[in-house]
Amino acid sequence: MCRIDPALYEESLEKTGCHEMRFTGKPMKGWVMIEEMGMKTANDFDYWIGLAVGYNQHAKSSKKKK
């Protein structure tokens, strides 16, 4: 599972092994599931980690529960 830039969401879904994240039955834009076949090589793995880490600095943190 990766959290990525929502602007890259549709493009990412076209990659091998990438699927939309459905936690509540609805697609969660900006979150994707990557199957094993989408990470066969170190380059594939690095690609997904790079997207996730790259977006992490721009992502809004969740609200703190009181």
Secondary structure, DSSP 8 states (H G I E B T S, - for coil): -EE--GGGHHHHHTSTTEEEEESSSSEEEEEEEE-GGGGSSHHHHHHHHHHHHHHHTTS-------
